[in-house]
């Protein structure tokens, strides 16, 4: 994340919660279930964020061969493991606590399939790219759990997926300036986390219940998304329960550009979407290797 981001120093107030709703289960991929909070009818787009899914999947269900163009996907494993492979020959396996930050750019076709036994759980966030980066070459940043920046203080633990918190910084480079923090608060703990001025931000609760924005507000429970207002220095959260509270805080610099989306393709105009569909169907302009490629997992499971 760029070093020059500015934080509010004049306001002592935390950002208020301006919207809250429960992410309900819905089918996705091949037999998988996700809880989608961003990218559904209540919140189609929260600039620069396109989708936030909390997934739970067991083989043979999964996300077989599919394309992307024009944005980034961030996969963060909460439990179990997912294998990944693409038409460039890149293969990998991300396990509990691991992170994969994939820049689809001009085009990628890949598969994301669960480990063969048990239930695999995680989060996937889609981050839009500005028009100048939509057609860059695909790239990956993969970080093992043991290498994720982490700090603890006064009953608060934070894993820094992107950005900075408690004096530590993630090594992940974000083309769209982004912060992504995984907080765990022990009972009785509270945290104050600055958020750069003008950035959009949200909280998603993974475990327990917490109070956000105002110490007198009612607790919010697991699977809820909280959109934060733009005024105030950042987030303030309290765990007044008897159990641990775990949530992610995500913020990003709005792009302020037109968004036209057709499934896994996100561009700035309908003309660009039409061209993308032609490129994919004709195996051109970034999709050449898709013509003769099929993932090993798709062959194995017979997709």
C-alpha positions as a Markdown table, in Angstrom:
| # | Residue | x | y | z |
|---|---|---|---|---|
| 1 | Unk | 0.0 | 0.0 | 0.0 |
| 2 | Unk | 1.4 | 3.5 | -0.8 |
| 3 | Unk | 3.2 | 5.2 | 2.0 |
| 4 | Unk | 1.5 | 8.5 | 1.4 |
| 5 | Unk | -2.1 | 7.7 | 2.6 |
| 6 | Unk | -3.5 | 10.3 | 4.9 |
| 7 | Unk | -5.4 | 9.5 | 8.1 |
| 8 | Unk | -7.8 | 11.8 | 10.0 |
| 9 | Unk | -6.1 | 13.5 | 12.9 |
| 10 | Unk | -8.8 | 16.1 | 13.6 |
| 11 | Unk | -11.6 | 13.8 | 14.5 |
| 12 | Unk | -11.7 | 11.8 | 17.7 |
| 13 | Unk | -15.0 | 10.1 | 16.6 |
| 14 | Unk | -14.9 | 6.6 | 15.2 |
| 15 | Unk | -16.7 | 5.8 | 11.9 |
| 16 | Unk | -20.3 | 5.0 | 12.4 |
| 17 | Unk | -22.1 | 1.9 | 11.2 |
| 18 | Unk | -24.4 | 3.1 | 8.4 |
| 19 | Unk | -25.7 | -0.3 | 7.2 |
| 20 | Unk | -25.9 | -3.8 | 8.5 |
| 21 | Unk | -27.2 | -7.0 | 7.1 |
| 22 | Unk | -26.9 | -10.7 | 7.4 |
| 23 | Unk | -25.1 | -12.7 | 4.6 |
| 24 | Unk | -27.3 | -15.6 | 3.9 |
| 25 | Unk | -26.3 | -18.9 | 2.2 |
| 26 | Unk | -26.7 | -19.2 | -1.5 |
| 27 | Unk | -25.5 | -21.8 | -4.1 |
| 28 | Unk | -22.4 | -21.0 | -6.1 |
| 29 | Unk | -19.9 | -22.8 | -8.4 |
| 30 | Unk | -20.6 | -26.6 | -8.6 |
| 31 | Unk | -22.5 | -27.7 | -5.5 |
| 32 | Unk | -20.8 | -25.2 | -3.2 |
| 33 | Unk | -22.4 | -22.8 | -0.8 |
| 34 | Unk | -21.3 | -19.2 | -0.1 |
| 35 | Unk | -22.5 | -16.4 | 2.2 |
| 36 | Unk | -22.4 | -13.4 | -0.2 |
| 37 | Unk | -22.5 | -10.0 | 1.4 |
| 38 | Unk | -21.1 | -7.7 | -1.3 |
| 39 | Unk | -22.2 | -8.4 | -4.8 |
| 40 | Unk | -25.8 | -9.2 | -4.0 |
| 41 | Unk | -29.0 | -7.3 | -4.6 |
| 42 | Unk | -28.7 | -5.2 | -1.4 |
| 43 | Unk | -25.1 | -4.1 | -2.3 |
| 44 | Unk | -24.1 | -4.7 | -5.9 |
| 45 | Unk | -20.9 | -2.7 | -5.6 |
| 46 | Unk | -19.0 | -1.0 | -2.8 |
| 47 | Unk | -16.2 | 0.8 | -4.6 |
| 48 | Unk | -13.7 | -0.7 | -5.1 |
| 49 | Unk | -15.1 | -4.0 | -3.8 |
| 50 | Unk | -17.1 | -6.2 | -6.1 |
| 51 | Unk | -17.8 | -9.4 | -4.1 |
| 52 | Unk | -17.2 | -10.8 | -0.6 |
| 53 | Unk | -18.0 | -14.5 | -0.2 |
| 54 | Unk | -17.6 | -16.6 | 2.9 |
| 55 | Unk | -17.4 | -20.1 | 1.4 |
| 56 | Unk | -17.9 | -23.6 | 2.8 |
| 57 | Unk | -17.3 | -26.4 | 0.4 |
| 58 | Unk | -16.7 | -30.2 | 0.5 |
| 59 | Unk | -15.5 | -32.3 | -2.4 |
| 60 | Unk | -16.7 | -33.1 | -5.1 |
| 61 | Unk | -18.3 | -29.6 | -4.9 |
| 62 | Unk | -16.1 | -26.7 | -5.8 |
| 63 | Unk | -15.3 | -24.1 | -8.4 |
| 64 | Unk | -14.1 | -25.8 | -11.5 |
| 65 | Unk | -12.5 | -24.1 | -14.6 |
| 66 | Unk | -13.7 | -20.5 | -15.0 |
| 67 | Unk | -12.3 | -17.2 | -16.4 |
| 68 | Unk | -11.7 | -13.8 | -14.9 |
| 69 | Unk | -10.7 | -10.4 | -16.4 |
| 70 | Unk | -10.4 | -6.9 | -15.0 |
| 71 | Unk | -10.0 | -7.3 | -11.2 |
| 72 | Unk | -8.2 | -9.1 | -8.4 |
| 73 | Unk | -9.3 | -12.0 | -6.2 |
| 74 | Unk | -8.1 | -12.4 | -2.6 |
| 75 | Unk | -8.6 | -15.9 | -1.1 |
| 76 | Unk | -8.0 | -16.3 | 2.6 |
| 77 | Unk | -8.4 | -19.7 | 4.1 |
| 78 | Unk | -10.1 | -20.1 | 7.5 |
| 79 | Unk | -10.2 | -23.9 | 7.7 |
| 80 | Unk | -8.9 | -26.8 | 5.6 |
| 81 | Unk | -7.3 | -26.4 | 2.1 |
| 82 | Unk | -8.1 | -25.5 | -1.5 |
| 83 | Unk | -6.0 | -26.4 | -4.5 |
| 84 | Unk | -5.6 | -24.0 | -7.4 |
| 85 | Unk | -4.4 | -24.4 | -11.0 |
| 86 | Unk | -4.6 | -22.2 | -14.1 |
| 87 | Unk | -3.9 | -22.3 | -17.8 |
| 88 | Unk | -0.5 | -20.8 | -17.4 |
| 89 | Unk | 0.6 | -23.9 | -15.5 |
| 90 | Unk | 0.6 | -22.3 | -12.1 |
| 91 | Unk | -0.5 | -24.8 | -9.3 |
| 92 | Unk | -0.7 | -24.4 | -5.6 |
| 93 | Unk | -2.5 | -25.3 | -2.4 |
| 94 | Unk | -3.5 | -22.8 | 0.2 |
| 95 | Unk | -4.2 | -24.1 | 3.7 |
| 96 | Unk | -5.6 | -22.6 | 7.0 |
| 97 | Unk | -4.3 | -19.1 | 7.4 |
| 98 | Unk | -2.7 | -18.9 | 4.0 |
| 99 | Unk | -3.4 | -16.1 | 1.5 |
| 100 | Unk | -3.5 | -15.9 | -2.3 |
| 101 | Unk | -3.8 | -12.5 | -3.9 |
| 102 | Unk | -4.5 | -13.1 | -7.6 |
| 103 | Unk | -4.4 | -10.3 | -10.2 |
| 104 | Unk | -6.5 | -11.6 | -13.1 |
| 105 | Unk | -5.7 | -8.5 | -15.3 |
| 106 | Unk | -6.2 | -9.2 | -19.0 |
| 107 | Unk | -7.4 | -12.7 | -18.4 |
| 108 | Unk | -7.0 | -16.0 | -16.5 |
| 109 | Unk | -8.8 | -19.3 | -16.6 |
| 110 | Unk | -8.4 | -21.3 | -13.4 |
| 111 | Unk | -10.0 | -23.8 | -11.0 |
| 112 | Unk | -10.4 | -23.7 | -7.2 |
| 113 | Unk | -11.2 | -27.0 | -5.7 |
| 114 | Unk | -11.4 | -28.2 | -2.1 |
| 115 | Unk | -9.2 | -30.8 | -0.4 |
| 116 | Unk | -10.7 | -34.3 | -0.8 |
| 117 | Unk | -11.8 | -34.7 | 2.8 |
| 118 | Unk | -13.6 | -32.5 | 5.3 |
| 119 | Unk | -15.2 | -29.1 | 4.9 |
| 120 | Unk | -13.0 | -26.3 | 3.6 |
| 121 | Unk | -13.9 | -22.7 | 4.7 |
| 122 | Unk | -12.6 | -19.3 | 3.7 |
| 123 | Unk | -13.2 | -15.9 | 2.4 |
| 124 | Unk | -12.9 | -14.6 | -1.2 |
| 125 | Unk | -12.9 | -10.9 | -1.9 |
| 126 | Unk | -13.0 | -9.3 | -5.4 |
| 127 | Unk | -11.3 | -6.0 | -5.7 |
| 128 | Unk | -11.8 | -3.9 | -8.8 |
| 129 | Unk | -8.9 | -2.6 | -10.9 |
| 130 | Unk | -8.7 | 0.9 | -12.4 |
| 131 | Unk | -9.0 | 1.1 | -16.2 |
| 132 | Unk | -5.2 | 1.5 | -16.6 |
| 133 | Unk | -4.6 | -1.8 | -14.9 |
| 134 | Unk | -7.4 | -4.0 | -16.2 |
| 135 | Unk | -5.3 | -5.4 | -19.1 |
| 136 | Unk | -2.1 | -6.0 | -17.3 |
| 137 | Unk | -0.5 | -9.5 | -17.2 |
| 138 | Unk | -1.9 | -11.8 | -14.5 |
| 139 | Unk | 0.2 | -12.3 | -11.4 |
| 140 | Unk | 0.1 | -14.0 | -7.9 |
| 141 | Unk | 1.1 | -13.1 | -4.4 |
| 142 | Unk | 0.9 | -16.1 | -2.1 |
| 143 | Unk | 1.8 | -16.0 | 1.6 |
| 144 | Unk | 1.9 | -18.9 | 3.9 |
| 145 | Unk | 0.2 | -18.5 | 7.3 |
| 146 | Unk | 3.5 | -18.5 | 9.2 |
| 147 | Unk | 4.6 | -15.5 | 7.0 |
| 148 | Unk | 1.5 | -13.3 | 7.5 |
| 149 | Unk | 2.4 | -10.2 | 9.5 |
| 150 | Unk | 0.9 | -10.5 | 13.0 |
| 151 | Unk | 0.9 | -8.5 | 16.2 |
| 152 | Unk | -0.8 | -8.6 | 19.6 |
| 153 | Unk | -1.4 | -6.0 | 22.3 |
| 154 | Unk | -3.9 | -5.7 | 25.2 |
| 155 | Unk | -6.0 | -8.6 | 24.3 |
| 156 | Unk | -6.1 | -7.8 | 20.6 |
| 157 | Unk | -4.5 | -9.9 | 17.9 |
| 158 | Unk | -4.3 | -8.8 | 14.3 |
| 159 | Unk | -3.2 | -10.6 | 11.2 |
| 160 | Unk | -2.3 | -8.0 | 8.5 |
| 161 | Unk | -3.3 | -9.3 | 5.2 |
| 162 | Unk | -2.8 | -5.9 | 3.5 |
| 163 | Unk | -2.0 | -2.5 | 4.9 |
| 164 | Unk | -0.8 | -1.7 | 8.4 |
| 165 | Unk | -2.0 | -2.2 | 12.0 |
| 166 | Unk | -0.4 | -2.1 | 15.5 |
| 167 | Unk | 2.8 | -0.9 | 13.9 |
| 168 | Unk | 3.3 | -3.8 | 11.4 |
| 169 | Unk | 2.9 | -3.8 | 7.7 |
| 170 | Unk | 1.9 | -6.5 | 5.2 |
| 171 | Unk | 4.4 | -7.3 | 2.3 |
| 172 | Unk | 1.4 | -7.6 | -0.1 |
| 173 | Unk | 1.4 | -5.0 | -2.9 |
| 174 | Unk | -2.1 | -3.7 | -3.7 |
| 175 | Unk | -2.6 | -2.0 | -7.1 |
| 176 | Unk | -5.9 | -0.7 | -5.8 |
| 177 | Unk | -4.8 | 0.7 | -2.3 |
| 178 | Unk | -6.4 | -1.7 | 0.2 |
| 179 | Unk | -6.3 | -2.6 | 3.9 |
| 180 | Unk | -7.3 | -6.1 | 5.0 |
| 181 | Unk | -7.1 | -6.9 | 8.7 |
| 182 | Unk | -8.1 | -10.0 | 10.6 |
| 183 | Unk | -8.7 | -9.1 | 14.2 |
| 184 | Unk | -9.3 | -11.3 | 17.2 |
| 185 | Unk | -10.4 | -9.7 | 20.5 |
| 186 | Unk | -10.4 | -11.5 | 23.8 |
| 187 | Unk | -13.3 | -10.9 | 26.2 |
| 188 | Unk | -13.2 | -7.3 | 27.5 |
| 189 | Unk | -10.8 | -6.1 | 24.8 |
| 190 | Unk | -11.3 | -3.1 | 22.5 |
| 191 | Unk | -9.4 | -1.8 | 19.4 |
| 192 | Unk | -9.0 | 1.5 | 17.6 |
| 193 | Unk | -7.8 | 1.2 | 14.0 |
| 194 | Unk | -7.3 | 4.2 | 11.7 |
| 195 | Unk | -8.7 | 4.1 | 8.2 |
| 196 | Unk | -7.3 | 6.4 | 5.5 |
| 197 | Unk | -9.4 | 9.5 | 4.6 |
| 198 | Unk | -11.9 | 9.0 | 1.8 |
| 199 | Unk | -11.6 | 5.2 | 1.8 |
| 200 | Unk | -14.7 | 3.0 | 1.9 |
| 201 | Unk | -14.6 | 0.4 | 4.6 |
| 202 | Unk | -16.5 | -2.5 | 6.1 |
| 203 | Unk | -16.5 | -5.1 | 8.8 |
| 204 | Unk | -17.4 | -8.8 | 8.5 |
| 205 | Unk | -17.8 | -10.9 | 11.6 |
| 206 | Unk | -16.4 | -14.4 | 11.6 |
| 207 | Unk | -16.8 | -15.5 | 15.2 |
| 208 | Unk | -18.6 | -14.3 | 18.3 |
| 209 | Unk | -20.3 | -10.9 | 18.7 |
| 210 | Unk | -19.0 | -7.4 | 19.0 |
| 211 | Unk | -19.9 | -3.7 | 19.3 |
| 212 | Unk | -18.8 | -1.4 | 16.5 |
| 213 | Unk | -18.7 | 2.4 | 16.1 |
| 214 | Unk | -20.5 | 3.3 | 19.3 |
| 215 | Unk | -19.9 | 1.6 | 22.7 |
| 216 | Unk | -23.6 | 1.9 | 23.5 |
| 217 | Unk | -24.9 | 0.2 | 20.3 |
| 218 | Unk | -26.3 | -3.3 | 20.3 |
| 219 | Unk | -23.9 | -6.3 | 19.7 |
| 220 | Unk | -23.6 | -7.7 | 16.1 |
| 221 | Unk | -23.2 | -11.4 | 15.6 |
| 222 | Unk | -21.5 | -13.7 | 13.2 |
| 223 | Unk | -22.0 | -13.6 | 9.4 |
| 224 | Unk | -23.1 | -9.9 | 9.5 |
| 225 | Unk | -21.6 | -7.2 | 7.2 |
| 226 | Unk | -21.3 | -3.7 | 8.6 |
| 227 | Unk | -20.7 | -0.8 | 6.2 |
| 228 | Unk | -18.9 | 2.1 | 7.9 |
| 229 | Unk | -19.5 | 5.8 | 7.3 |
| 230 | Unk | -16.9 | 8.1 | 5.8 |
| 231 | Unk | -16.6 | 10.5 | 8.7 |
| 232 | Unk | -14.3 | 9.8 | 11.6 |
| 233 | Unk | -10.8 | 8.6 | 12.1 |
| 234 | Unk | -11.4 | 4.9 | 11.7 |
| 235 | Unk | -12.9 | 1.9 | 13.5 |
| 236 | Unk | -13.5 | 1.4 | 17.2 |
| 237 | Unk | -14.7 | -2.0 | 18.3 |
| 238 | Unk | -15.4 | -3.6 | 21.7 |
| 239 | Unk | -15.8 | -7.2 | 22.8 |
| 240 | Unk | -18.1 | -7.1 | 25.8 |
| 241 | Unk | -19.0 | -10.8 | 25.6 |
| 242 | Unk | -17.5 | -13.8 | 27.4 |
| 243 | Unk | -16.1 | -15.4 | 24.2 |
| 244 | Unk | -13.6 | -14.3 | 21.6 |
| 245 | Unk | -14.6 | -12.0 | 18.8 |
| 246 | Unk | -13.1 | -12.4 | 15.3 |
| 247 | Unk | -13.8 | -10.1 | 12.4 |
| 248 | Unk | -12.1 | -8.6 | 9.3 |
| 249 | Unk | -11.8 | -4.9 | 8.7 |
| 250 | Unk | -11.4 | -4.1 | 5.0 |
| 251 | Unk | -10.9 | -0.7 | 3.4 |
| 252 | Unk | -10.1 | 0.6 | 0.0 |
| 253 | Unk | -9.6 | 3.7 | -2.1 |
| 254 | Unk | -12.6 | 4.2 | -4.3 |
| 255 | Unk | -11.8 | 4.2 | -8.0 |
| 256 | Unk | -14.8 | 6.4 | -9.1 |
| 257 | Unk | -15.0 | 4.8 | -12.5 |
| 258 | Unk | -17.9 | 3.2 | -14.4 |
| 259 | Unk | -18.4 | -0.5 | -13.7 |
| 260 | Unk | -19.9 | -2.9 | -16.2 |
| 261 | Unk | -19.9 | -6.5 | -15.0 |
| 262 | Unk | -20.8 | -9.7 | -16.8 |
| 263 | Unk | -20.3 | -12.6 | -14.3 |
| 264 | Unk | -16.5 | -13.0 | -14.0 |
| 265 | Unk | -15.6 | -10.1 | -16.3 |
| 266 | Unk | -15.5 | -6.6 | -14.9 |
| 267 | Unk | -14.7 | -3.7 | -17.3 |
| 268 | Unk | -15.6 | 0.0 | -17.7 |
| 269 | Unk | -18.1 | -0.2 | -20.6 |
| 270 | Unk | -20.4 | -2.6 | -22.4 |
| 271 | Unk | -18.2 | -2.4 | -25.5 |
| 272 | Unk | -15.3 | -3.7 | -23.4 |
| 273 | Unk | -17.4 | -6.5 | -22.0 |
| 274 | Unk | -18.5 | -7.5 | -25.5 |
| 275 | Unk | -14.9 | -7.5 | -26.6 |
| 276 | Unk | -14.0 | -9.6 | -23.5 |
| 277 | Unk | -16.6 | -12.2 | -24.3 |
| 278 | Unk | -15.4 | -12.4 | -27.9 |
| 279 | Unk | -11.8 | -12.8 | -26.7 |
| 280 | Unk | -12.8 | -15.6 | -24.3 |
| 281 | Unk | -14.9 | -17.4 | -26.9 |
| 282 | Unk | -12.3 | -17.1 | -29.6 |
| 283 | Unk | -9.3 | -17.8 | -27.4 |
| 284 | Unk | -7.6 | -14.4 | -28.1 |
| 285 | Unk | -6.1 | -11.4 | -26.4 |
| 286 | Unk | -5.0 | -13.2 | -23.2 |
| 287 | Unk | -7.2 | -16.3 | -23.4 |
| 288 | Unk | -5.1 | -18.2 | -26.0 |
| 289 | Unk | -4.0 | -21.0 | -23.7 |
| 290 | Unk | -7.6 | -21.7 | -22.7 |
| 291 | Unk | -8.2 | -23.5 | -26.0 |
| 292 | Unk | -6.5 | -26.7 | -25.1 |
| 293 | Unk | -6.5 | -26.5 | -21.3 |
| 294 | Unk | -8.5 | -28.3 | -18.7 |
| 295 | Unk | -7.6 | -28.5 | -15.0 |
| 296 | Unk | -6.5 | -31.8 | -13.5 |
| 297 | Unk | -9.2 | -31.5 | -10.9 |
| 298 | Unk | -11.9 | -31.1 | -13.6 |
| 299 | Unk | -10.6 | -34.2 | -15.3 |
| 300 | Unk | -10.5 | -36.1 | -12.0 |
| 301 | Unk | -14.0 | -35.2 | -10.9 |
| 302 | Unk | -15.5 | -35.4 | -14.4 |
| 303 | Unk | -16.7 | -31.8 | -14.7 |
